[in-house]
Amino acid sequence: MEKELSELAQYGCEIAKKEGAEFADVAIGTGRSISVDIERNIIKHGDANFSSGISIRAFIKGGMGFASATSLEKEEVVKAAKRAAGLARIAQPDPDFVSLVLPKEYFSVDRLFDDKIAGLDVGSAIKYLISNIDAARQLNSEAILNGGIEVGFSEGVLANSLGVLAPNKGTNISMGIQAAIRKGDDVGFFFDFDYARMFSDFNPNDIGLNAVKMAMKFLGSKHIKGGTMPIILSPLSAHSLFSGLCSNANAEDIQRNRSYLCNKKGEKIASDKLTIKDEPLIPGGMSSGRCDGEGFPHKPLTIIEKGILKTYLHNSYTANKAKEESTGHSTRGGISPTNVNSVLGTKKEAELISEIKEGLYVAEGGLHPNPVTGDISATIDFGFMIENGKIAYPVRNVMVGINMFELLANIDEISSDFREEPGVKMPSIRINNVRVAGAGV
């Protein structure tokens, strides 16, 4: 299959060039996906679909034309290539466009494809869900579960008119379950998930059980007075914060002056405790791969080092515009980080909690800043009050307010323990002097 896909991708580039394109690239692939959903504890439906497709970009004087097709028949490739070139001819020229990427050597990345995942059927997926429903309902018969499982494999090739040829092949499996428990007017809600590229990394057995356990903990939530206090972000919340921070370092937003990180490269933006790396070559990582969406080689990248913003994330266009090298973060439709990891601290999460007299623990939910100003005003839907070094009770109607730079500067600890998912280790973090607003008591 790889040979056939490679030949079709190169053929698409040739047709686009014959139609007048100065540059062209083609992404082509095929795959299968399985999806099974549960709604209110019942299996609702299961689907298994095979799909294929091709997308072609053509460039003339920097103007881009784009076309796609869902068939891999040769005549459909020709049609798509001609449409892309035709659209490029009438597109607005862009003097900042220089070139697509040139061929380079790729690093190898292991454990991205698993025959066991590729061979799973709908029946197997249903069994995982039923097992989780049964275990969760045994713990609490009033639990209402929603969610599902997805399984997929894909094989594809990326080629461009400058000689790039990058085959790729991968598998994925993911399951997520939401649990809700009602006691009169009181509702406890939470969720859990797991995902992997390799079946040996997939741990589906306790997802529903964990979701119900946490939902039960959120029953009996209370109002709080609020004030200025330390908060601890759980592994999921901290990872959401750090991933969002790296996403805001994308050079497209920087060059368009729509990121709070504009003009911050080389400056100290965070506590010395914070070092963040983007690591796309981790074996089995969910966002791992040999190259980005344009065929530029992936490589590890330090984005923040001891609080200093070291780089922006580039694709070929933004890199050429900035007269820098691409960092390999193109998604073809934009720029995005891959496996975001922070350097771990020296204290466990329990120690971070034990040192707080009064504070807030955020179990889930990101503190998402305004992408331009960096201001954060967020409702905490899954939070606990910390009193005298212990998790005391769940809270309701709570908001936090802080600017992103103030938050980053106030990070005083990153935990040594973490939640691990393929490609990422997610520690907890403690942030001092956060404004917390409650509804009174």
C-alpha angles and dihedrals in degrees: 000000000000092000093050093047092047092052092049093048092050090045090054090053091050093052092048090051092049088053090058104271113149090202133010139175132190132202114194132173152146134209151143131249133193122197128181123176134197122205122187092345094310130108102243104183145332129212135189116190135178115207141174136182150162132215124192130193120195126187131202118174087342093303112126131218121191131195136165142187136192095217127076094206111131094239090054090053089052092050093049093048092050092048092050093049091046092053091047090056092059097036121110108268114246115207091192092065110096110164147318117258123288123231114278136171116272130216115234119246120200133210100031097122128048124185090206092061092042089054098050117117134204091264092059091049091051091052091056091052095046091050090053093047092051094048093047094047091049088059093046120004091197094061116120113207131199130170140080151217132259128195127183149159130193141183124195150147134225118204136169137191092255093064104271111149116173120169118197135187129179150157133210139184128184138172129187129179130187119202127199126184122187125201105178106297091345117096128187117197136176142137142212135197146179133199138177147167092219125049091227088062094052116099108181101153103092103029096106092039092053092047091053093046091054093043089056090053090057093059113106097030117180139208118248134201096235127206137153110317145139118275131199120213114210119231092268094047093045092049090050090052094049094044090051091049091054091046089055088055091068111129095225091065090041093053091047091050094238102120131083086226094067112133091005100108109124092015130112108255102159147028120294086247092071123089117155126189132188108218115185098164099064109129110250094007116154091230096032123123145135096257145004129255092284097047097259112144118260118233136167114274132191107219100175123020119189090333097315119119102231103180149354122238113254142191120195094273098051092040092054090046090052092041090239135116120269114258091212099251103126118133091184086245097050145322126294140163121245123208104000114202132172126207109259126242131224103254129073120238090253089059092050089054094044091059094058121091094187126003148116130268115205107205096183141353129075128255094230114191127211099269093227105037101025092227116149124206107162137168113227108221096169109039140134130203115239115213126177093346097311139095101256112177143328118272135217137201093019127150133183126208128193141124116257094239091050090049093049092048091050096055102119102168141022116195125245093218122067150171109257126210125168107296098002140074111201116202127184120249134207120217123191130216101017119164108239120189120200134178094245128253 
